[in-house]
Amino acid sequence: MARQGTTAADPAVRALELATAALEGDRRALARLLTAVENRTPVGEAALRTLYPKAGRAHLVGVTGAPGAGKSTLVAALIAELRTRGRSVGVVAVDPSSPITGGALLGDRVRMQSYASDPDVFIRSMASRGHAGGLASTSAAAAAVMDACGLDIVFLETVGTGQNEVEVAAAADTTVVLEAPEMGDEVQAIKAGLLEVADIVVVNKGDRPGAQRTASQLRAMLVAVARVGATRSAGATVPAGATAPPPVTDRPRPKQPEVLVTTATTGEGITELLASLDRHRAAKPTGTPSAARLARAAAQVWAILADRTRAALTTPERRAETEATLRAVAEHDLDPFTAVDHLLARLRE
């Protein structure tokens, strides 16, 4: 319910109220803001306009890896250590949505329930809603809201469904990729580019047999990955007139990502991981935005542009023509490039 003097028709006023309360430490207001942002409501957009200039101070850490690697358990262990140091923590944890019902079991919130009463820990679970890449489409915006509200470090935990979850590299300052012992051979571990976006590689469940051997294999493989990446970057060219954002694999990263071994269930290796995170953040150049932050800005702007373009082409006035154009492509009467040219021309009219 809106406060006295506001109505549902006052999104800018309501957004300012919620933003002001969240900045003052009201966690309920922050929760409502994140719901508005996730649902892409006018209140959420107005709040982001207010809060975004205040963001940029938190350390955004992406945590990704295969299912069963222990991402949620690791994040919970990191929270415990960070709280002993007096640092506030935010978590944006993404769970997969059902392709049939659209629902999602937000299990990460259950795993971190012990921190629900801590005012300096804020955990937000959200469904992927069919968005590919491991994050939800509004994950970066949610992290920006937490950042603006003064949280020191914000973890972005991906769905964990495969080896193509590289989108997190554009959303985070530091990307942590989890591997588990004996979960696949060397080729399985290195393919699909997941390790290429890693700033830190963590072999979790270090108490299992083969953990140290897996870490040694990864260190050896990552030497080759770094050399190949450097060669590709040196020879990369940008096509004339290109407008697409650069691939996330072009972002600066260590010549050879550090490989650590942890056992999240016991806390072993967590102190070393936090030290590595702090070193990586300290190594970032100050002043001009880093390549990672530029990539994040590009990803956010392009996503909003795509959403607004789609919305503009599906208004009641344009929906019939847009659907007819799509139908023509489906029936192979029109090629996709000509279809896009036609739709963009309609927007310019």
C-alpha positions as CSV (number, residue, x, y, z in Angstrom):
1,M,0.0,0.0,0.0
2,A,1.3,3.4,-0.9
3,R,2.0,5.9,1.9
4,Q,-0.4,8.7,2.6
5,G,-0.3,11.3,-0.2
6,T,0.7,8.8,-2.9
7,T,-1.2,6.5,-5.2
8,A,-0.4,3.7,-7.5
9,A,-0.4,6.4,-10.3
10,D,2.6,8.1,-8.7
11,P,5.5,5.7,-9.6
12,A,8.2,8.5,-9.4
13,V,7.0,9.5,-5.9
14,R,6.7,5.9,-4.7
15,A,10.1,5.1,-6.1
16,L,11.7,8.1,-4.3
17,E,10.0,7.0,-1.1
18,L,11.3,3.5,-1.4
19,A,14.8,4.6,-2.5
20,T,15.1,7.0,0.4
21,A,14.0,4.4,2.9
22,A,16.3,1.8,1.4
23,L,19.3,4.2,1.6
24,E,18.5,4.7,5.2
25,G,18.8,1.0,5.9
26,D,15.1,-0.1,5.6
27,R,15.5,-3.7,4.3
28,R,11.7,-4.0,3.7
29,A,11.9,-1.0,1.3
30,L,15.0,-2.6,-0.4
31,A,13.0,-5.8,-0.9
32,R,10.1,-3.9,-2.4
33,L,12.5,-2.0,-4.6
34,L,14.0,-5.2,-5.9
35,T,10.6,-6.7,-6.6
36,A,9.7,-3.6,-8.6
37,V,13.1,-3.8,-10.5
38,E,12.7,-7.5,-11.2
39,N,9.2,-7.0,-12.5
40,R,10.3,-4.1,-14.6
41,T,7.6,-1.8,-13.2
42,P,7.5,2.0,-13.6
43,V,8.4,2.2,-9.9
44,G,11.4,0.0,-10.5
45,E,12.6,2.0,-13.5
46,A,12.2,5.3,-11.6
47,A,14.1,3.9,-8.6
48,L,17.0,2.8,-10.8
49,R,17.2,6.3,-12.2
50,T,17.5,7.7,-8.7
51,L,19.9,5.0,-7.3
52,Y,22.2,4.2,-10.2
53,P,24.4,7.3,-9.7
54,K,25.0,6.2,-6.1
55,A,26.2,2.7,-7.2
56,G,29.7,1.7,-8.2
57,R,31.4,1.3,-4.8
58,A,30.6,-2.3,-4.0
59,H,32.7,-5.2,-5.2
60,L,30.6,-7.3,-7.5
61,V,31.6,-10.9,-7.5
62,G,30.2,-13.4,-9.9
63,V,30.1,-17.1,-8.8
64,T,29.4,-19.7,-11.5
65,G,30.0,-23.3,-12.2
66,A,28.4,-26.6,-12.8
67,P,25.5,-27.9,-10.7
68,G,26.8,-29.7,-7.6
69,A,30.0,-27.7,-7.4
70,G,28.8,-26.1,-4.2
71,K,28.2,-22.5,-5.3
72,S,25.6,-21.7,-2.6
73,T,27.6,-23.4,0.1
74,L,30.7,-21.5,-0.9
75,V,28.8,-18.2,-0.9
76,A,27.4,-19.0,2.6
77,A,30.9,-19.7,3.8
78,L,32.2,-16.4,2.3
79,I,29.3,-14.5,4.0
80,A,30.3,-16.0,7.4
81,E,33.9,-14.9,7.0
82,L,33.0,-11.5,5.7
83,R,30.6,-10.9,8.7
84,T,33.4,-11.7,11.1
85,R,35.3,-8.8,9.5
86,G,32.3,-6.4,9.8
87,R,31.6,-6.2,6.1
88,S,28.1,-6.1,4.7
89,V,27.0,-8.5,2.0
90,G,24.4,-8.8,-0.7
91,V,23.6,-11.9,-2.7
92,V,21.6,-12.1,-6.0
93,A,21.0,-15.8,-6.4
94,V,19.4,-17.1,-9.6
95,D,17.4,-20.3,-9.9
96,P,16.1,-21.9,-13.1
97,S,12.5,-21.4,-14.2
98,S,10.4,-24.2,-15.3
99,P,9.8,-24.1,-19.1
100,I,6.3,-25.5,-18.5
101,T,4.9,-23.7,-15.5
102,G,7.3,-20.7,-15.4
103,G,7.8,-21.3,-11.7
104,A,11.1,-21.7,-9.8
105,L,12.2,-23.3,-6.6
106,L,14.3,-20.6,-4.9
107,G,16.6,-23.0,-3.1
108,D,19.5,-20.7,-2.5
109,R,17.4,-18.6,-0.1
110,V,16.8,-21.8,1.9
111,R,20.5,-22.7,2.0
112,M,21.4,-19.2,3.4
113,Q,18.4,-19.0,5.8
114,S,20.7,-18.6,8.8
115,Y,21.5,-15.1,7.7
116,A,17.9,-14.0,7.3
117,S,17.9,-12.0,10.5
118,D,21.3,-10.3,10.0
119,P,20.6,-6.7,9.0
120,D,24.0,-6.5,7.2
121,V,23.2,-9.4,4.9
122,F,20.6,-9.2,2.2
123,I,19.8,-12.2,0.0
124,R,17.6,-11.9,-3.0
125,S,16.6,-15.0,-4.9
126,M,15.2,-14.6,-8.4
127,A,14.0,-16.9,-11.2
128,S,15.8,-16.9,-14.5
129,R,12.4,-16.5,-16.3
130,G,13.9,-18.2,-19.4
131,H,16.8,-15.8,-19.7
132,A,19.9,-17.6,-21.0
133,G,23.5,-17.1,-19.7
134,G,23.1,-18.1,-16.1
135,L,21.6,-14.8,-14.8
136,A,18.2,-13.3,-14.8
137,S,17.7,-10.3,-17.1
138,T,17.5,-8.0,-14.1
139,S,20.3,-9.4,-12.1
140,A,22.7,-6.6,-12.8
141,A,20.1,-4.0,-12.0
142,A,19.3,-5.7,-8.7
143,A,23.0,-5.7,-7.9
144,A,23.2,-2.0,-8.7
145,V,20.4,-1.3,-6.2
146,M,22.2,-3.3,-3.5
147,D,25.4,-1.5,-4.3
148,A,23.7,1.9,-4.1
149,C,22.3,1.0,-0.7
150,G,25.8,0.6,0.8
151,L,26.5,-3.1,0.8
152,D,30.2,-3.7,0.6
153,I,30.3,-6.8,-1.5
154,V,27.6,-8.3,-3.7
155,F,27.7,-11.9,-5.0
156,L,26.0,-12.8,-8.2
157,E,25.3,-16.5,-8.2
158,T,24.3,-18.1,-11.5
159,V,21.9,-20.8,-12.2
160,G,24.5,-23.5,-12.7
161,T,23.1,-25.4,-15.6
162,G,25.9,-25.6,-18.1
163,Q,29.2,-24.4,-19.6
164,N,27.8,-21.3,-21.4
165,E,27.3,-19.2,-18.3
166,V,29.8,-16.5,-19.4
167,E,27.3,-13.6,-19.1
168,V,28.3,-13.2,-15.5
169,A,31.7,-11.9,-16.6
170,A,30.1,-8.8,-18.0
171,A,28.1,-8.2,-14.8
172,A,30.8,-8.7,-12.2
173,D,34.1,-7.1,-11.3
174,T,35.6,-10.5,-10.4
175,T,34.4,-13.8,-11.8
176,V,34.9,-16.9,-9.7
177,V,34.4,-20.3,-11.5
178,L,33.9,-23.4,-9.4
179,E,35.0,-26.8,-10.3
180,A,34.6,-30.0,-8.3
181,P,37.0,-32.9,-8.2
182,E,36.6,-35.7,-10.7
183,M,33.6,-34.1,-12.5
184,G,35.1,-34.6,-15.9
185,D,38.3,-34.9,-17.9
186,E,40.5,-32.0,-18.9
187,V,38.7,-31.3,-22.2
188,Q,35.3,-31.2,-20.4
189,A,36.7,-28.7,-17.9
190,I,38.2,-26.3,-20.4
191,K,35.7,-26.2,-23.2
192,A,32.9,-23.7,-24.0
193,G,34.9,-20.7,-22.7
194,L,33.8,-20.8,-19.0
195,L,37.3,-20.9,-17.7
196,E,38.4,-18.2,-20.2
197,V,36.3,-15.6,-18.3
198,A,37.5,-16.7,-14.9
199,D,39.5,-14.3,-12.7
200,I,39.7,-17.0,-10.0
201,V,39.2,-20.7,-10.3
202,V,38.1,-22.6,-7.2
203,V,38.2,-26.4,-6.8
204,N,35.6,-26.8,-4.1
205,K,35.1,-30.0,-2.0
206,G,38.8,-30.1,-1.4
207,D,38.3,-33.0,1.1
208,R,37.5,-35.3,-1.8
209,P,40.1,-37.5,-3.4
210,G,41.6,-36.0,-6.5
211,A,41.0,-32.3,-5.5
212,Q,44.7,-31.4,-5.5
213,R,45.2,-33.3,-8.8
214,T,42.3,-31.5,-10.4
215,A,43.8,-28.1,-9.2
216,S,47.1,-29.0,-10.7
217,Q,45.5,-30.0,-14.0
218,L,43.6,-26.8,-14.1
219,R,46.7,-24.7,-13.5
220,A,48.5,-26.4,-16.3
221,M,45.6,-25.9,-18.7
222,L,45.0,-22.3,-17.8
223,V,48.6,-21.4,-18.9
224,A,47.6,-22.5,-22.4
225,V,44.2,-20.7,-22.2
226,A,46.0,-17.4,-21.2
227,R,48.4,-17.7,-24.1
228,V,45.7,-18.4,-26.6
229,G,43.6,-15.5,-25.2
230,A,46.5,-13.1,-25.4
231,T,47.2,-14.1,-29.1
232,R,43.6,-13.6,-30.0
233,S,43.3,-10.3,-28.3
234,A,46.4,-9.0,-30.1
235,G,45.1,-10.0,-33.5
236,A,41.5,-8.9,-32.9
237,T,40.0,-6.3,-35.2
238,V,36.7,-4.5,-35.1
239,P,34.7,-4.6,-38.3
240,A,33.9,-1.2,-39.8
241,G,30.6,0.2,-38.6
242,A,30.3,-2.5,-35.9
243,T,27.8,-1.5,-33.2
244,A,27.6,-4.6,-31.1
245,P,29.2,-4.6,-27.7
246,P,32.6,-6.4,-27.4
247,P,32.5,-10.0,-26.3
248,V,33.0,-10.5,-22.6
249,T,36.1,-12.6,-23.2
250,D,37.9,-9.4,-24.3
251,R,37.8,-8.1,-20.7
252,P,41.2,-7.9,-18.9
253,R,41.9,-10.8,-16.7
254,P,45.0,-12.3,-15.0
255,K,47.5,-13.8,-17.4
256,Q,46.9,-17.0,-15.5
257,P,43.8,-17.1,-13.2
258,E,44.7,-18.1,-9.7
259,V,43.5,-21.7,-8.8
260,L,42.5,-22.3,-5.2
261,V,41.2,-25.3,-3.3
262,T,38.4,-24.9,-0.8
263,T,36.1,-27.0,1.3
264,A,33.1,-24.8,1.9
265,T,31.4,-27.1,4.4
266,T,34.3,-26.7,6.8
267,G,35.5,-23.2,5.8
268,E,38.9,-24.5,4.6
269,G,40.4,-22.2,2.0
270,I,37.8,-19.4,2.5
271,T,40.3,-17.0,4.0
272,E,42.7,-17.5,1.1
273,L,39.8,-17.0,-1.4
274,L,38.8,-13.7,0.2
275,A,42.4,-12.6,0.1
276,S,42.5,-13.4,-3.6
277,L,39.2,-11.5,-4.1
278,D,40.7,-8.5,-2.3
279,R,43.9,-8.7,-4.4
280,H,41.9,-8.8,-7.6
281,R,39.9,-5.8,-6.7
282,A,43.0,-3.8,-5.6
283,A,44.7,-4.6,-8.9
284,K,41.9,-2.8,-10.8
285,P,42.9,0.6,-12.2
286,T,41.3,3.6,-10.5
287,G,39.9,6.6,-12.3
288,T,38.7,5.6,-15.7
289,P,36.2,2.7,-15.7
290,S,37.7,-0.7,-16.1
291,A,36.9,-2.9,-19.1
292,A,34.7,-5.1,-16.9
293,R,32.6,-2.1,-15.9
294,L,32.4,-0.8,-19.5
295,A,31.2,-4.3,-20.6
296,R,28.6,-4.2,-17.8
297,A,27.4,-0.8,-18.9
298,A,27.2,-2.0,-22.5
299,A,25.3,-5.1,-21.6
300,Q,22.8,-3.1,-19.5
301,V,22.2,-0.5,-22.2
302,W,21.9,-3.0,-25.0
303,A,19.4,-5.1,-23.0
304,I,17.2,-2.1,-22.2
305,L,17.5,-1.0,-25.9
306,A,16.4,-4.4,-27.0
307,D,13.5,-4.5,-24.6
308,R,12.3,-1.0,-25.6
309,T,12.6,-1.8,-29.3
310,R,10.5,-4.9,-28.8
311,A,7.9,-3.0,-26.7
312,A,7.7,-0.3,-29.4
313,L,7.1,-2.8,-32.1
314,T,4.4,-4.6,-30.2
315,T,2.1,-1.7,-29.3
316,P,-1.5,-2.1,-30.3
317,E,-0.9,0.1,-33.3
318,R,2.1,-1.9,-34.6
319,R,1.4,-5.4,-33.3
320,A,-0.5,-6.7,-36.3
321,E,2.2,-5.5,-38.8
322,T,5.0,-6.9,-36.6
323,E,3.3,-10.3,-36.3
324,A,2.8,-10.3,-40.1
325,T,6.5,-9.6,-40.6
326,L,7.4,-12.4,-38.3
327,R,5.0,-14.7,-40.0
328,A,6.6,-13.9,-43.3
329,V,10.0,-14.9,-42.0
330,A,8.6,-18.1,-40.5
331,E,7.1,-19.0,-44.0
332,H,10.4,-18.1,-45.7
333,D,8.7,-15.4,-47.7
334,L,11.0,-12.8,-46.1
335,D,14.6,-13.1,-44.9
336,P,15.4,-11.9,-41.3
337,F,17.7,-9.1,-42.4
338,T,15.0,-7.5,-44.6
339,A,12.5,-8.0,-41.8
340,V,14.7,-6.1,-39.3
341,D,15.2,-3.3,-41.8
342,H,11.5,-3.1,-42.3
343,L,10.7,-3.0,-38.6
344,L,13.4,-0.4,-37.9
345,A,12.0,1.7,-40.7
346,R,8.6,1.5,-39.0
347,L,10.1,2.8,-35.8
348,R,11.6,5.8,-37.6
349,E,8.3,6.9,-39.1
